[in-house]
């Protein structure tokens, strides 16, 4: 469970079997996104701005709960 350095989030987890990305946001808690490819997860971890990457590549593109 990688902890990340970000003003928007503090932890991310990825389940490759389920294709589920879990993100713990600093202000609103945990959200799960489904159908996320592993390369998107890896790009999120490598992004200089995790919040900007989330907004541009994950938010509104994958089903969340």
C-alpha positions as CSV (number, residue, x, y, z in Angstrom):
1,X,0.0,0.0,0.0
2,X,2.0,2.9,-1.2
3,X,1.8,6.1,0.7
4,X,2.2,9.0,-1.7
5,X,3.4,12.6,-1.3
6,X,0.5,14.7,-2.5
7,X,-1.7,17.5,-1.3
8,X,-4.7,15.7,-2.6
9,X,-4.2,12.1,-1.5
10,X,-2.1,10.1,0.9
11,X,-2.4,6.5,-0.1
12,X,-3.1,4.4,-3.2
13,X,-3.6,0.6,-3.7
14,X,-4.1,-1.4,-6.8
15,X,-5.7,-4.8,-7.2
16,X,-4.5,-6.2,-10.6
17,X,-6.9,-9.1,-10.6
18,X,-10.0,-6.8,-10.1
19,X,-8.5,-3.8,-11.9
20,X,-9.5,-1.7,-8.9
21,X,-7.6,1.4,-7.9
22,X,-8.3,2.6,-4.3
23,X,-7.3,6.1,-3.5
24,X,-7.4,7.7,0.0
25,X,-8.0,11.4,-0.5
26,X,-6.9,13.8,2.3
27,X,-10.3,15.5,2.5
28,X,-12.9,12.9,1.6
29,X,-11.6,9.4,2.4
30,X,-11.3,6.3,0.3
31,X,-12.7,5.9,-3.2
32,X,-12.5,2.8,-5.5
33,X,-12.2,3.1,-9.2
34,X,-12.9,0.0,-11.4
35,X,-11.4,-1.1,-14.8
36,X,-8.2,0.9,-14.3
37,X,-5.3,-0.6,-16.3
38,X,-2.1,-1.3,-14.4
39,X,-0.2,1.2,-16.6
40,X,-2.5,4.0,-15.4
41,X,-1.7,3.0,-11.8
42,X,2.0,3.1,-12.5
43,X,1.8,6.5,-14.2
44,X,-0.1,7.8,-11.2
45,X,2.7,6.7,-8.9
46,X,5.3,8.3,-11.1
47,X,3.4,11.6,-11.7
48,X,5.0,14.7,-10.4
49,X,1.5,16.0,-9.4
50,X,-0.7,13.1,-8.4
51,X,-3.8,15.3,-8.1
52,X,-3.4,16.7,-11.6
53,X,-2.8,13.2,-13.0
54,X,-5.9,12.0,-11.2
55,X,-8.0,14.9,-12.6
56,X,-6.7,14.4,-16.1
57,X,-6.6,10.6,-16.4
58,X,-8.8,8.9,-13.8
59,X,-11.6,11.2,-12.6
60,X,-14.8,10.7,-14.7
61,X,-13.1,8.0,-16.8
62,X,-13.5,5.0,-14.5
63,X,-16.5,3.9,-12.5
64,X,-16.1,4.8,-8.8
65,X,-17.8,3.8,-5.5
